[in-house]
């Protein structure tokens, strides 16, 4: 699929399932970070197996929701990525919706590996900081910093996600964008509630074996 915009011609990938523009295996990397899976990043976070820079593990989560893929969020992600941006979209243009974005040179990458790189870059930031020892609260000094990509991915109540990956041929760059609803990264709010896994699942949800509420 090819489209034309103010950044010049760019390429996206359509897979038919709500016109997905995220490569199938790259999308799997996103969903594995949120949905019940023994290899899920989010499951590892909920169960207290994610280390900080100093090697200490983040506390367990009692209210971590599993996530479903959302076509409306994907469309918004595609519209922004299609502009070939170098930063995330202004928050006031997407009320109630969170966003992660990553732009990098296209050399040596395919759509598939570019999607995986975006997810990995957002998540691995936690290994470079020593935040969140006993409580996991999004503080004012986290806002706009690299850690905010990790906290949005791990935000307990952001239970919908939609993503897009675009190759901007004029600048020879990939742009990966994922959007989340309801948005996370609310200053002075908890990324997740600390406690034994699944002990604070919302009413109407059940606990998976991987410690997520669904």
The 8 nearest C-alpha neighbors of each residue, nearest first, counted from 0:
[[1, 11, 12, 10, 13, 2, 9, 20],
 [2, 0, 10, 9, 11, 3, 8, 12],
 [1, 3, 9, 8, 10, 4, 0, 11],
 [4, 2, 8, 7, 9, 1, 5, 6],
 [5, 3, 7, 6, 8, 2, 82, 81],
 [4, 6, 7, 82, 3, 8, 83, 81],
 [7, 5, 4, 83, 82, 8, 169, 167],
 [8, 6, 4, 5, 169, 3, 9, 168],
 [9, 7, 3, 2, 168, 4, 167, 6],
 [8, 10, 167, 168, 166, 2, 1, 7],
 [11, 9, 1, 166, 165, 0, 2, 167],
 [12, 10, 165, 0, 20, 1, 166, 164],
 [11, 13, 20, 0, 21, 14, 22, 10],
 [14, 12, 20, 19, 18, 15, 0, 11],
 [15, 13, 19, 16, 18, 20, 12, 22],
 [14, 16, 18, 17, 13, 19, 20, 12],
 [17, 15, 18, 19, 14, 13, 70, 20],
 [16, 18, 19, 15, 70, 14, 73, 69],
 [19, 17, 15, 16, 13, 14, 20, 70],
 [18, 20, 13, 14, 17, 16, 21, 15],
 [21, 19, 12, 13, 163, 11, 164, 18],
 [20, 22, 163, 164, 19, 26, 162, 23],
 [23, 21, 25, 111, 24, 26, 110, 20],
 [22, 24, 26, 25, 27, 21, 111, 14],
 [23, 25, 27, 26, 22, 28, 111, 115],
 [26, 24, 114, 22, 28, 115, 27, 23],
 [25, 27, 29, 23, 28, 24, 21, 22],
 [28, 26, 24, 30, 25, 29, 31, 23],
 [27, 29, 25, 31, 26, 30, 32, 24],
 [30, 28, 26, 32, 27, 31, 118, 25],
 [31, 29, 27, 33, 32, 34, 28, 26],
 [32, 30, 39, 28, 33, 34, 29, 27],
 [31, 33, 40, 39, 41, 30, 29, 28],
 [32, 34, 30, 41, 31, 66, 65, 39],
 [33, 35, 65, 31, 30, 66, 36, 32],
 [36, 34, 209, 65, 211, 39, 207, 42],
 [37, 35, 39, 38, 34, 31, 209, 42],
 [36, 38, 39, 209, 35, 42, 43, 208],
 [39, 37, 36, 40, 31, 42, 43, 32],
 [40, 38, 31, 36, 32, 42, 41, 37],
 [41, 39, 32, 43, 42, 44, 38, 31],
 [40, 42, 44, 32, 33, 39, 43, 45],
 [41, 43, 45, 39, 44, 209, 40, 210],
 [42, 44, 48, 40, 46, 41, 45, 49],
 [43, 45, 41, 47, 42, 49, 46, 48],
 [46, 44, 60, 42, 59, 43, 47, 41],
 [47, 45, 59, 43, 44, 48, 42, 210],
 [46, 48, 59, 58, 44, 57, 45, 49],
 [47, 49, 43, 44, 46, 56, 50, 57],
 [48, 50, 44, 56, 57, 47, 43, 51],
 [51, 49, 56, 54, 55, 57, 48, 126],
 [50, 52, 126, 54, 129, 53, 125, 55],
 [51, 53, 126, 127, 128, 54, 129, 50],
 [54, 52, 51, 55, 129, 50, 128, 126],
 [55, 53, 50, 51, 52, 56, 126, 129],
 [56, 54, 50, 53, 51, 57, 52, 132],
 [57, 55, 50, 49, 48, 47, 51, 54],
 [56, 58, 47, 49, 50, 132, 131, 59],
 [59, 57, 47, 193, 56, 133, 60, 132],
 [58, 60, 47, 46, 45, 193, 194, 195],
 [61, 59, 45, 193, 196, 194, 192, 62],
 [60, 62, 196, 197, 194, 199, 198, 195],
 [63, 61, 200, 199, 197, 60, 192, 155],
 [64, 62, 155, 211, 212, 60, 61, 45],
 [65, 63, 212, 211, 155, 156, 213, 158],
 [66, 64, 34, 213, 211, 33, 212, 158],
 [65, 67, 158, 159, 33, 34, 64, 68],
 [66, 68, 159, 158, 160, 69, 65, 34],
 [67, 69, 160, 161, 159, 70, 66, 30],
 [68, 70, 161, 72, 160, 71, 159, 73],
 [71, 69, 73, 72, 17, 161, 74, 68],
 [72, 70, 74, 73, 69, 75, 161, 76],
 [71, 73, 161, 75, 70, 74, 69, 178],
 [72, 74, 161, 162, 70, 76, 71, 75],
 [75, 73, 77, 71, 76, 72, 78, 70],
 [74, 76, 78, 72, 77, 73, 79, 71],
 [75, 77, 73, 79, 74, 176, 78, 163],
 [78, 76, 74, 80, 163, 75, 79, 81],
 [79, 77, 75, 81, 76, 80, 74, 82],
 [78, 80, 81, 76, 77, 82, 75, 88],
 [81, 79, 77, 82, 83, 78, 174, 76],
 [82, 80, 78, 83, 79, 77, 165, 9],
 [81, 83, 80, 79, 84, 6, 4, 78],
 [82, 84, 81, 80, 167, 6, 174, 85],
 [85, 83, 86, 82, 80, 79, 87, 174],
 [84, 86, 102, 83, 87, 101, 174, 100],
 [87, 85, 84, 88, 100, 101, 102, 89],
 [86, 88, 100, 89, 99, 98, 85, 84],
 [87, 89, 90, 86, 79, 92, 98, 93],
 [90, 88, 91, 92, 87, 93, 86, 98],
 [89, 91, 92, 93, 88, 94, 97, 96],
 [90, 92, 89, 93, 94, 88, 95, 96],
 [91, 93, 90, 89, 94, 88, 96, 95],
 [94, 92, 96, 91, 90, 95, 89, 97],
 [95, 93, 96, 91, 92, 90, 97, 182],
 [94, 96, 182, 181, 93, 180, 97, 90],
 [95, 97, 182, 180, 93, 94, 179, 181],
 [98, 96, 182, 179, 178, 183, 180, 95],
 [97, 99, 178, 177, 179, 100, 96, 87],
 [98, 100, 177, 176, 148, 178, 87, 101],
 [101, 99, 176, 175, 87, 177, 98, 86],
 [100, 102, 175, 174, 117, 176, 103, 99],
 [103, 101, 174, 173, 85, 175, 172, 100],
 [104, 102, 172, 173, 105, 101, 174, 171],
 [103, 105, 172, 106, 171, 173, 102, 170],
 [104, 106, 172, 171, 173, 108, 107, 103],
 [105, 107, 108, 104, 171, 172, 109, 103],
 [108, 106, 105, 109, 104, 112, 113, 110],
 [109, 107, 105, 106, 113, 112, 110, 111],
 [108, 110, 112, 111, 113, 107, 105, 114],
 [111, 109, 113, 112, 114, 22, 108, 164],
 [110, 112, 109, 114, 22, 25, 113, 115],
 [111, 113, 115, 109, 114, 108, 110, 116],
 [114, 112, 116, 110, 115, 111, 108, 109],
 [115, 113, 25, 117, 111, 112, 116, 110],
 [114, 116, 112, 25, 118, 113, 117, 119],
 [115, 117, 113, 119, 114, 118, 120, 112],
 [118, 116, 114, 120, 115, 119, 101, 175],
 [119, 117, 115, 121, 116, 120, 122, 29],
 [118, 120, 116, 122, 121, 117, 123, 115],
 [119, 121, 117, 123, 122, 118, 116, 124],
 [122, 120, 148, 118, 119, 149, 123, 124],
 [121, 123, 149, 119, 120, 124, 118, 125],
 [122, 124, 125, 120, 126, 119, 121, 149],
 [125, 123, 126, 127, 122, 146, 121, 149],
 [124, 126, 123, 127, 128, 51, 146, 149],
 [125, 127, 52, 51, 124, 123, 128, 50],
 [126, 128, 52, 125, 124, 51, 129, 123],
 [129, 127, 52, 125, 126, 130, 51, 124],
 [128, 130, 51, 52, 53, 131, 127, 132],
 [131, 129, 128, 132, 51, 125, 135, 57],
 [132, 130, 135, 134, 133, 57, 129, 136],
 [131, 133, 134, 130, 57, 58, 135, 129],
 [134, 132, 131, 58, 135, 57, 193, 130],
 [133, 135, 131, 132, 136, 193, 58, 189],
 [134, 136, 131, 190, 189, 191, 137, 133],
 [135, 137, 189, 188, 190, 138, 134, 187],
 [138, 136, 186, 187, 188, 189, 184, 190],
 [137, 139, 187, 141, 186, 140, 136, 142],
 [140, 138, 141, 142, 186, 137, 187, 143],
 [139, 141, 138, 142, 144, 143, 137, 186],
 [142, 140, 138, 144, 139, 147, 137, 143],
 [143, 141, 139, 144, 140, 147, 138, 186],
 [142, 144, 141, 147, 145, 140, 146, 139],
 [143, 145, 141, 146, 142, 147, 140, 148],
 [144, 146, 147, 148, 124, 143, 149, 141],
 [147, 145, 149, 148, 144, 124, 150, 141],
 [146, 148, 150, 145, 149, 144, 151, 141],
 [149, 147, 121, 151, 146, 150, 99, 145],
 [150, 148, 122, 152, 147, 146, 151, 121],
 [149, 151, 153, 147, 152, 148, 154, 190],
 [152, 150, 154, 183, 148, 153, 149, 184],
 [153, 151, 149, 150, 154, 148, 122, 32],
 [152, 154, 150, 151, 155, 149, 41, 190],
 [155, 153, 190, 151, 183, 157, 150, 152],
 [154, 156, 63, 191, 64, 157, 153, 190],
 [155, 157, 158, 154, 64, 181, 63, 183],
 [158, 156, 181, 180, 154, 155, 159, 179],
 [157, 159, 66, 156, 64, 65, 180, 67],
 [160, 158, 67, 180, 66, 179, 68, 157],
 [159, 161, 179, 68, 69, 178, 72, 67],
 [162, 160, 73, 72, 69, 178, 177, 68],
 [163, 161, 177, 73, 176, 76, 21, 178],
 [162, 164, 21, 20, 77, 176, 76, 175],
 [163, 165, 175, 21, 174, 20, 176, 114],
 [166, 164, 11, 174, 173, 10, 80, 167],
 [165, 167, 173, 10, 9, 172, 168, 174],
 [168, 166, 9, 172, 171, 169, 170, 83],
 [167, 169, 171, 9, 170, 166, 8, 172],
 [168, 170, 171, 167, 7, 8, 6, 9],
 [169, 171, 172, 168, 167, 6, 104, 83],
 [172, 170, 168, 105, 167, 169, 104, 166],
 [173, 171, 104, 105, 167, 103, 170, 166],
 [172, 174, 166, 105, 103, 165, 102, 167],
 [173, 175, 102, 165, 101, 164, 80, 166],
 [174, 176, 164, 101, 100, 163, 117, 102],
 [177, 175, 100, 163, 76, 162, 99, 80],
 [178, 176, 162, 99, 161, 98, 76, 163],
 [177, 179, 98, 161, 97, 160, 72, 76],
 [178, 180, 160, 97, 96, 182, 159, 157],
 [181, 179, 182, 96, 157, 159, 158, 97],
 [180, 182, 157, 96, 95, 179, 183, 156],
 [183, 181, 97, 96, 180, 95, 179, 157],
 [182, 184, 151, 185, 154, 97, 157, 181],
 [185, 183, 151, 186, 137, 150, 147, 182],
 [184, 186, 188, 183, 187, 137, 182, 189],
 [185, 187, 137, 138, 188, 139, 184, 142],
 [188, 186, 138, 137, 136, 185, 189, 139],
 [189, 187, 186, 185, 136, 137, 190, 184],
 [188, 190, 136, 191, 135, 137, 192, 187],
 [191, 189, 154, 136, 135, 155, 137, 150],
 [192, 190, 155, 189, 60, 154, 193, 135],
 [191, 193, 60, 61, 62, 189, 194, 190],
 [192, 194, 60, 59, 61, 58, 191, 134],
 [193, 195, 61, 60, 59, 196, 192, 198],
 [194, 196, 61, 198, 59, 60, 197, 193],
 [197, 195, 61, 60, 210, 198, 194, 59],
 [198, 196, 61, 200, 199, 62, 206, 210],
 [197, 199, 61, 196, 195, 200, 62, 194],
 [200, 198, 62, 61, 197, 201, 196, 192],
 [199, 201, 62, 197, 212, 198, 204, 202],
 [202, 200, 204, 203, 199, 62, 212, 205],
 [201, 203, 204, 200, 205, 199, 212, 213],
 [202, 204, 201, 205, 200, 213, 212, 206],
 [205, 203, 213, 202, 212, 201, 200, 206],
 [204, 206, 212, 213, 207, 203, 200, 197],
 [205, 207, 212, 211, 197, 210, 213, 208],
 [208, 206, 209, 211, 210, 212, 205, 35],
 [207, 209, 210, 206, 211, 35, 37, 36],
 [208, 210, 207, 42, 211, 35, 37, 36],
 [209, 211, 196, 207, 208, 197, 42, 45],
 [212, 210, 63, 207, 64, 65, 206, 209],
 [213, 211, 64, 206, 205, 200, 65, 204],
 [212, 204, 65, 205, 64, 211, 206, 207]]
